[in-house]
């Protein structure tokens, strides 16, 4: 199902509106982030940027946080994958 959202460069080209499809795309992004590793915002942005083509890093980062894929420290400096 992820192939429905990948372009020829294997980058996500759309963030679907339907929940079930959106979860598939967020799972894809989460799979690019190692568990038990602390990342800076810059590193998370780089991972997201390297894996999508519609140029909205903030939207994807917020979705990953809101859906509990990522945890962000109170000061916004550190990110960690939760699931």
C-alpha positions in Angstrom: 0.0 0.0 0.0 2.9 2.4 0.6 3.7 2.2 -3.1 0.6 4.2 -3.8 2.3 7.2 -2.2 5.8 6.8 -3.5 7.1 8.5 -6.6 9.8 7.2 -8.9 12.5 8.3 -6.4 10.8 6.3 -3.6 9.8 9.5 -1.9 6.4 10.2 -0.5 4.6 12.7 -2.8 1.4 13.2 -0.8 0.1 13.0 2.8 -3.3 11.3 2.5 -6.3 12.7 4.3 -7.9 9.3 5.2 -6.7 8.0 8.5 -5.8 4.5 7.4 -3.7 5.7 4.5 -2.1 8.5 6.5 -1.0 5.9 9.1 0.8 3.9 6.3 2.7 7.0 5.3 3.6 8.0 8.9 4.8 4.4 9.5 7.0 4.8 6.5 8.6 8.0 8.0 8.9 6.4 11.4 10.8 3.5 9.9 13.5 5.9 8.8 14.1 7.0 12.4 16.0 4.7 14.7 14.5 3.8 18.1 16.4 4.7 21.3 18.4 7.4 19.5 18.1 11.1 20.3 17.9 13.4 17.3 18.1 17.1 16.9 15.3 19.0 15.0 17.7 19.5 12.2 18.4 15.7 11.9 14.6 14.9 12.0 14.0 17.6 9.3 16.8 16.0 7.2 15.2 12.5 7.4 11.8 13.8 6.5 13.2 16.0 3.7 15.1 13.1 2.2 12.0 11.0 2.1 9.3 13.2 0.7 8.8 15.5 -2.4 6.0 17.9 -1.5 8.1 20.2 0.6 6.3 20.4 3.9 8.7 19.1 6.6 6.8 20.9 9.4 3.5 19.2 8.6 5.0 15.8 8.7 7.0 16.5 11.8 3.9 17.8 13.6 1.9 14.7 12.5 4.6 12.4 13.8 4.5 14.1 17.1 0.7 14.4 17.4 0.3 10.7 16.5 2.9 9.7 19.1 5.5 8.4 16.6 8.0 11.0 17.9 8.5 12.7 21.3 9.9 16.2 21.5 11.6 17.6 24.5 10.0 20.7 26.2 12.7 22.9 24.7 12.3 21.4 21.2 16.0 20.4 20.9 15.6 16.7 21.2 13.4 14.2 19.4 13.0 10.5 20.0 11.0 7.8 18.2 8.3 6.2 20.3 6.8 3.6 18.0 
